[in-house]
Structure formats: C-alpha cells, structure tokens
Amino acid sequence: MGNNYLIPANTKKSQLILGFFTPTDLTIFVVGCVWSFIMLILVKTLSLGILILIMLPAFIATFLVMPVPHYHNVLQLLTNIFNFFTNRRQYYWKGWCMYEGFESKRKQF
C-alpha cells in the first residue's frame, strides 16, 4: 500500500503574503497606486472624468491582483486564459483525482 493521503487545498496559501498575494502582485498594486497618487498631486482638476482617468492605474492594478475563487488572482487567471488560447498544445488532465469516480462508472456497465 502506497501513500494514500490527500494534499490539503490550501497548502500554498501559507507561501503567499497575507495568504493572497505574491511579491509580483504587491509590486503591481503599489506601482499602480503610487502612479495614481503622484498624478493626483500633479494634476489639479475638479472634472470627474479626469479624476477617473487619473485613478485608472490604481483601479487596474487592484483588479489584476484581486483574489478570485479557485484561482490565485485575476492576473493569474488572465495569464492562464491567454496561454491556453495562444499555445497550440494538447492539455492532458493528470491531477491527483484523475481516476476518481471512474471505477464506479465501470462497475455500472
């Protein structure tokens, strides 16, 4: 009998900053927020449209690092989608639960 144990779903969460962010995520977030803050200081305006444009880097950075269920964050999700549709490879499912449920279906037939 081999090692028949399950790996907890949150094993990599302890390796992330605050349980959600990688150093790259925090860099993207800080750069976006600092850029928006500098632009808020430099540009004096009362126009709502201009204020939204000035805050756009912070909004985009926040959106990219925002956690999404079952994925680390939106940036990783978009990267996975982009790689899936641009790379002409065949993807094979080989997870730890690859054969889960197949034996019960085999017995029915």
Secondary structure in CASP SS format (residue, H / E / C, confidence):
PFRMAT SS
TARGET T0000
AUTHOR 0000-0000-0000
METHOD secondary structure of the structure
MODEL  1
M C 1.00
G C 1.00
N C 1.00
N C 1.00
Y C 1.00
L C 1.00
I C 1.00
P C 1.00
A C 1.00
N C 1.00
T C 1.00
K C 1.00
K H 1.00
S H 1.00
Q H 1.00
L C 1.00
I E 1.00
L C 1.00
G C 1.00
F C 1.00
F E 1.00
T C 1.00
P H 1.00
T H 1.00
D H 1.00
L H 1.00
T H 1.00
I H 1.00
F H 1.00
V H 1.00
V H 1.00
G H 1.00
C H 1.00
V H 1.00
W H 1.00
S H 1.00
F H 1.00
I H 1.00
M H 1.00
L H 1.00
I H 1.00
L H 1.00
V C 1.00
K C 1.00
T C 1.00
L C 1.00
S C 1.00
L H 1.00
G H 1.00
I H 1.00
L H 1.00
I H 1.00
L H 1.00
I H 1.00
M H 1.00
L H 1.00
P H 1.00
A H 1.00
F H 1.00
I H 1.00
A H 1.00
T H 1.00
F H 1.00
L H 1.00
V H 1.00
M C 1.00
P C 1.00
V E 1.00
P C 1.00
H C 1.00
Y E 1.00
H C 1.00
N C 1.00
V H 1.00
L H 1.00
Q H 1.00
L H 1.00
L H 1.00
T H 1.00
N H 1.00
I H 1.00
F H 1.00
N H 1.00
F H 1.00
F H 1.00
T H 1.00
N C 1.00
R C 1.00
R C 1.00
Q C 1.00
Y C 1.00
Y C 1.00
W C 1.00
K C 1.00
G C 1.00
W C 1.00
C C 1.00
M C 1.00
Y C 1.00
E C 1.00
G C 1.00
F H 1.00
E H 1.00
S H 1.00
K H 1.00
R H 1.00
K H 1.00
Q H 1.00
F C 1.00
END
